[in-house]
Amino acid sequence: MYSNITPVITGTQIAYYIICHRKLWLFNKNISLEHTSELVEIGKLIHEASYTRKRKEINLEGIKIDLLEAKRGIIHEVKKSKALEESHAWQLKYYIYYCKQMGIEVEGIIDYPKLRRREKISLSMEDEEKIKNILNAIYVLMDNDTIPSVINKPYCKKCSYYEFCYC
């Protein structure tokens, strides 16, 4: 376990941990290929074009929350599609957990504007324990000099790191 001076883990790192430890390791080593991904660019455009009347991208000591409805105590995460839905849920659960650690009680909603769907996300005690374990695992991964193995999942073909892993 790390002390209070450890770097803040971002929601992106939580999502990458759920998706692929190799992707997270590369991201943590500042090897970023997201800027070359057309899918990432489309996701950014959807985020920018959606919910234009609501405040966007709240920076909260190292994490970025897509949308905040402060009066209602709801944070939103905007996603392009339901692909990798588990990682979306854990990213938002982490934001809820993070806010709770700061003494702020919030609820969470994942917005899929392209699909015209919303999904309410809550945080259970079991989720909090899993998040603590994920955080510890991420810190261990950050300190490791050995790149994790390729995972060979169907979604790898759409990953911005695909050529790095398979060519």
N, C-alpha and C positions, 0 to 999 in steps of 0.2 A: 504494500500500500504506500502511496506517495504522500508527501506533506502538502500543506496549503499553497506552496509555491510552484506546484506543478502546473503545466499549461492547461488552460480550459479546453476540454474536449468539445468539438463542434458537433452539430447535428449531422453534418455531412460525414464526419468520421464514424458516428454511430451507424448511419445508414450503410456506409461502406463495410463496416465490420459485419453487419448482417448479410450483405450481398457477397462479399469476397475479401478475405483477409489479405490476399495479394494486392488487390486494388487499394486497400487501406494502407498497406505498407508502402507502396509506391507513392501514394498521395502524401504520406507522412514524411517521405524522403524528398519532397518537393519535385517529384516527377509527375507533372500534370499534363495530361493529354486531352482534358475536357475541352480545351479551346479548339480542338480539331474535329469535334463531334457535331455533326448536323443535328442529331437528336437532342443534344444538350442545348444547342442554339434554339431549336423549336420550343423546348421547355421554357427557356428564358423569355421568349416572345409571348408565350401563353401567360406566363406570370405577369409580365409587364402590361399586357392588354386586358387582363381580368381584374375586376374589382377596383376600377380606377378611382372610385370615390372614397375608398377606404385607405387608411394609412398603411404603407407597406414597409417591409424590411426594417423591423425594430432591432437595433443592436443592443444586446443586453450582456455586457461584460464578456464578449467573445463569441456569443451565439447570435444568429440572425433568425428572427421570427418573421415569416412572410407577412402576416397580417395580425393586427391586434384590435379587438373590440374591447377597449378598456372598461367601458361602463358595464358591459355584460360579463367581463372576465373570461373571454374566449380568445384563444390564439388559433390561428389558421396556418396550415401548410398547404400550398398550392402545388399540385402535381399534374403532369401531362396525361398520364394514363395509370391504370391500376396494375400495370406490370411492376413487379417488385414491391407489391403492396405491403408485405411484411416489413420491409425496411422503412417504408413511409410511416407506418404505425409506430415503430420503435423510435424513429427520429422525433415524432411528435410526443411520444411518451417521455422521451428524454427532456424535451422542452418543458413539459408539465412538471417533471421531477425537478428540473433546474429551478424553475420558478418557485416551486414548493420549498426548496432549500433556501431560497431568498425570502421566504415568508409570504409569498404571493400565491394565492389559490386561484388556479385557472382551470378551465376545461379546454379540450382541443377538438378541432374539426379539420379533417383533410378534405380539401376542395379539389374536385376533378372538373374544372370548367368545360373542358372539351366534351366530357361525357355527361355534363349537367347532373353531377352526383356529388353528394357530400357524405362523409362518414364520421360519426362522432367517436372520439377516442378518449378512453378514461385510463387512469393509472391505479392499479391495485397494489396491495402490499407485496404480492409476489413479483409484480412488474418492477417495483422499486429494488428488490433484491437482485433481480436479473440485471437491471441497469448498473448497479454497483459492481456486479461481476463483469459485465461488459466493459465498464470503465477501467477496471483493473487489468483486464485482458488487453485492452488497447494500449495502456501504458507499457505493458510487457512487450507487446508487438513493436511499439515505438523504439524501445531499447534494443531490439534484436537486429543484428546485422545480416541475418540470413533471410532472403526473400521467400515467402511462403509459396507452396506449390500451386500450379495451375489447377483450377477446380473442374473444368470441362462441363459447364452447365449450358443449357440451351440459350440462355440470355447472354452468354459470353460473346456471341457473334455480333451483338449490337453495342458492345462495350467500347468505349473510347480507347481502352488499353488492349484491344484484341490483337492488333498487329505486334505489339510489344510481347505479348504472351505466346503467340502461336507462330510467329515468323522468324 
